[in-house]
Amino acid sequence: MAYVSDLTSPATGDAAMRRFKDQVVAAGGHVMASGDGVSAYGATSDVITADSGANSFAHYTSGSSSAWCRLRVGAGPREVLIVRGSASTTWSLKYSVIGFTGGSPSATAAPTATDSQTDGPAQLFPTNGTYRLLICAEDAAPYYLGMNTFLFGGGTPLTALHLWPLRAGSYPAADTDPYVLLVDYASPPCTQSRLLSVAAGGAKAWAKPGLTGAAWDYCQLAAPYAVVPPVNSTALMLHPITGEELPIEIPAVIIGSGPAYRGPKGYVRDARYCMSHTSVTPYGTHIAYAGRYWIRIGDLFVPWGSTPPAL
């Protein structure tokens, strides 16, 4: 098992999304079907082979006529449906546990799934040509997946797309989708306040997947109750002996709006809360932890590859 990481400076959001797709495939994923929004259609293949023009994501006519890609994460069955919006910065991302096998897909029309859930805001990428794109995909089960953007020179992270598997042993075997999904665009995303919210910027997950009462709800990434002061306070919450950053594990707790309390889901395997202020650990800082590199996005450390990223 390895984390396949990639760091580039795409010229457009269309190029960025193609890069994301290709990296997921490089890590063992599959393009199950695709359409370029004009005439190219792959019922079982990938037709998105360019960054612009024909066979690219760069086509949009209307909300129901656009370039799209049905992307299976790892060996499946989980899939992400990528649909291009009215600009290269805007996209629709949908998640399915059973796969997008319904509808009448074509070069311009994306397929559907009975459990399809749309996540995240319309805007996913910053202004074209202003950012670095970071992608990290795990090449073996359970297939962690992450994508982030940083403005040139490091600066502020803006994009966050993460499919987090839960840590083995932290959830019951009856949970058929032990994952948490976050799709967010903010300056910055992944702050503790956003991850605790039951609103825009919050992660989501399935409660009782496949069972009676199944619901797609907000899933708080909670800091441990006893942590005082909170994450990213001005106090230096470093290890009392070594003085180093010691990221802390994160429980995922399903909670609906209303509120409709549901309870714990498990522990997120591939994210840790950063316990120091940005004045000490700025956005984009990387650390060596648990045998690999991690990078700070908002108030989180998320996985990276075997060499540190050079923002």
C-alpha positions in Angstrom: 0.0 0.0 0.0 1.3 3.5 -0.9 0.0 7.0 -1.2 0.3 8.3 -4.8 0.9 12.0 -4.5 0.9 14.6 -7.3 1.7 18.4 -7.2 1.1 20.5 -10.3 0.1 24.0 -11.5 -2.8 23.5 -13.9 -3.7 26.2 -16.3 -7.5 25.7 -15.9 -10.0 23.9 -13.8 -10.6 21.6 -16.7 -7.0 20.6 -16.7 -7.1 20.3 -12.9 -10.1 17.9 -12.9 -8.5 15.8 -15.6 -5.4 15.6 -13.5 -7.5 14.5 -10.5 -9.2 11.8 -12.6 -5.9 10.5 -14.0 -4.3 10.3 -10.5 -7.3 8.3 -9.1 -6.8 5.9 -12.0 -3.1 5.7 -11.4 -3.9 4.7 -7.8 -6.1 1.8 -8.9 -9.4 3.6 -9.8 -11.3 3.2 -12.9 -13.3 5.4 -15.3 -16.5 3.5 -15.7 -18.0 5.8 -18.4 -17.6 9.4 -19.6 -18.8 12.0 -22.1 -17.1 15.2 -23.3 -20.2 17.3 -23.5 -20.2 17.4 -27.3 -19.9 14.1 -29.2 -17.5 11.7 -27.6 -19.1 9.1 -25.4 -17.5 6.1 -23.6 -20.1 3.8 -22.3 -17.4 1.8 -20.6 -14.3 3.9 -21.2 -12.5 7.2 -20.6 -12.9 9.8 -23.4 -11.5 12.7 -21.4 -7.9 12.6 -22.7 -7.2 16.4 -23.3 -7.2 19.6 -21.2 -9.2 21.6 -23.8 -11.1 21.2 -27.0 -12.5 17.8 -28.1 -12.3 15.0 -25.5 -11.9 17.3 -22.6 -14.0 18.5 -19.6 -14.2 22.0 -21.2 -17.8 21.8 -22.5 -21.0 23.0 -20.9 -24.3 23.8 -22.6 -26.8 23.6 -19.7 -27.3 21.9 -16.4 -28.3 18.7 -18.2 -25.8 18.9 -21.0 -22.2 19.0 -20.0 -18.9 17.0 -19.9 -18.9 14.3 -17.2 -17.0 11.3 -15.9 -18.1 8.3 -13.8 -15.1 7.6 -11.6 -14.8 4.5 -9.5 -12.5 4.8 -6.4 -10.2 1.8 -6.2 -11.8 -1.5 -6.7 -15.2 -0.1 -6.0 -18.1 -0.1 -5.5 -17.9 3.6 -4.4 -18.0 6.1 -7.2 -17.7 9.9 -7.7 -19.6 11.4 -10.6 -17.9 14.5 -11.9 -20.0 17.0 -14.0 -18.6 20.2 -15.4 -20.3 23.4 -14.5 -20.8 26.6 -16.4 -17.2 27.6 -15.9 -13.9 25.7 -15.4 -14.0 26.7 -11.7 -17.5 25.2 -11.0 -18.4 21.5 -10.8 -21.0 19.2 -9.5 -19.7 16.2 -7.5 -22.0 13.3 -6.6 -21.3 10.3 -4.5 -22.7 6.8 -4.7 -22.0 3.6 -2.8 -23.7 1.3 -5.4 -22.5 3.1 -8.6 -24.0 5.3 -11.3 -25.7 2.8 -13.5 -29.0 4.4 -14.1 -30.4 7.0 -16.5 -29.7 7.4 -20.2 -26.1 8.5 -20.4 -24.6 10.0 -23.6 -21.9 12.4 -24.6 -23.8 15.2 -23.0 -25.9 13.5 -20.3 -24.5 11.9 -17.1 -25.8 8.7 -15.6 -27.7 8.5 -12.3 -27.7 6.3 -9.1 -30.6 5.6 -6.7 -28.4 6.6 -3.8 -26.7 9.6 -5.5 -25.8 12.4 -3.1 -24.5 15.8 -4.3 -21.9 17.3 -2.0 -20.0 20.6 -1.8 -20.5 24.1 -3.3 -20.6 24.8 -7.0 -17.2 26.5 -7.0 -14.3 24.0 -6.5 -11.3 25.7 -8.0 -9.8 29.2 -7.7 -9.3 31.5 -10.6 -7.5 29.8 -13.5 -3.7 29.9 -13.3 -3.4 31.1 -9.7 -2.9 27.9 -7.7 -1.1 24.7 -7.0 -3.0 21.4 -7.2 -2.3 18.7 -4.6 -3.7 15.2 -5.1 -3.1 12.2 -2.9 -4.7 8.8 -3.6 -4.1 5.5 -1.9 -3.4 2.6 -4.2 -4.9 -0.2 -2.1 -8.0 -0.7 0.0 -9.6 1.2 1.7 -8.5 3.9 -0.9 -8.1 7.3 0.8 -8.6 10.1 -1.7 -7.7 13.8 -1.3 -7.5 16.9 -3.4 -6.5 20.4 -2.4 -5.5 23.7 -3.9 -3.1 26.4 -2.6 -2.6 29.8 -4.0 0.9 30.3 -5.5 3.6 30.6 -3.0 1.9 28.5 -0.3 -0.6 31.0 1.1 -4.2 30.0 1.8 -5.7 26.6 0.9 -9.0 27.0 -0.9 -10.2 23.6 -2.2 -10.8 20.5 -0.1 -12.0 17.2 -1.5 -11.5 14.2 0.8 -12.9 10.7 0.9 -11.8 9.5 4.3 -12.0 5.8 5.3 -12.6 5.1 8.9 -9.9 3.4 10.9 -10.3 -0.4 11.0 -11.8 -1.5 14.3 -13.4 1.9 15.1 -16.8 1.1 13.5 -19.2 -1.9 13.5 -19.1 -4.5 10.7 -22.7 -3.6 9.9 -21.6 -0.3 8.5 -21.4 -1.0 4.8 -20.0 2.5 4.0 -17.4 3.3 6.6 -16.3 6.6 4.9 -16.7 10.3 5.4 -16.8 12.7 2.5 -15.9 16.4 2.5 -16.2 18.7 -0.5 -15.6 22.3 0.3 -14.3 25.6 -1.1 -13.4 28.3 1.5 -10.6 30.5 2.6 -9.5 28.3 4.2 -11.5 25.0 4.3 -11.1 22.4 7.0 -11.2 24.7 9.9 -12.5 23.3 13.2 -15.5 25.6 13.1 -16.5 24.4 9.6 -15.9 20.8 10.4 -18.1 21.0 13.5 -20.9 22.8 11.7 -24.2 21.3 10.5 -24.1 23.6 7.4 -22.0 24.5 4.4 -18.4 23.3 4.9 -19.3 20.3 7.0 -18.4 16.7 6.1 -21.1 14.2 5.3 -21.6 10.4 5.6 -24.2 7.7 5.5 -26.0 6.7 8.7 -27.4 3.1 8.5 -26.3 2.6 4.9 -28.4 0.0 3.2 -30.7 -0.4 6.2 -34.1 1.0 7.3 -33.7 4.6 8.2 -30.6 5.2 6.0 -29.8 8.9 5.7 -27.0 11.0 4.2 -26.3 13.5 7.0 -23.7 15.9 8.3 -20.8 14.2 10.0 -18.9 16.3 12.5 -15.1 15.8 12.7 -15.0 16.4 16.4 -12.0 17.5 18.5 -11.7 15.4 21.6 -14.0 16.8 24.3 -11.2 17.4 26.8 -9.1 19.6 24.5 -8.9 23.0 26.0 -8.1 25.5 24.5 -9.6 24.6 21.1 -7.7 23.6 18.0 -5.7 26.5 16.5 -5.9 28.7 19.6 -3.1 31.1 20.3 -1.9 28.7 23.0 0.9 26.3 22.0 -0.6 22.9 22.3 2.6 21.0 21.6 4.0 17.8 23.2 4.9 18.6 26.8 8.2 16.6 26.6 9.5 17.1 23.1 7.8 20.3 22.1 6.8 18.9 18.8 3.5 18.8 16.9 1.5 15.7 17.8 -1.6 15.5 15.6 -4.6 14.0 17.4 -7.1 11.4 16.1 -10.5 12.5 15.0 -13.9 10.9 15.9 -16.6 11.2 13.2 -20.1 11.9 14.6 -23.2 11.8 12.5 -25.6 14.6 13.3 -28.4 15.9 11.2 -29.9 19.4 11.1 -32.9 20.0 13.3 -31.2 18.5 15.3 -31.6 14.8 14.4 -29.0 13.2 16.6 -27.6 10.0 15.3 -24.3 9.3 17.1 -20.7 8.2 16.4 -19.7 6.6 13.1 -16.0 5.8 13.9 -12.5 7.4 13.8 -11.2 9.0 10.6 -8.1 7.2 9.6 -6.4 9.8 7.3 -6.8 13.1 9.0 -5.6 14.6 12.3 -6.2 17.9 14.0 -3.3 20.3 14.1 -2.9 21.5 17.7 -0.8 24.6 17.0 -1.7 28.1 15.7 -1.0 29.1 12.1 1.7 31.4 13.4 3.6 28.3 14.5 2.4 25.9 11.9 1.3 27.8 8.8 -1.0 26.4 6.1 1.0 24.1 3.8 3.4 23.0 6.5 4.4 19.4 6.2 5.4 17.0 9.0 6.7 13.5 9.1 4.3 11.4 11.2 3.3 7.8 11.3 5.8 6.8 8.6 4.8 9.4 6.0 4.4 13.0 5.3 1.3 15.0 6.2 0.4 18.5 5.1 -1.7 21.2 6.9 -5.0 22.1 5.3 -7.0 24.5 7.5 -6.9 22.9 11.0 -6.1 19.4 9.7 -3.1 17.4 8.7 -3.9 15.2 5.7 -1.8 12.5 4.1 0.9 13.1 1.5 3.4 10.9 -0.2 6.9 9.7 0.6 8.6 13.1 -0.2 7.5 16.5 1.2 5.5 18.7 -1.1 7.2 21.9 -2.4 4.5 24.5 -2.5 
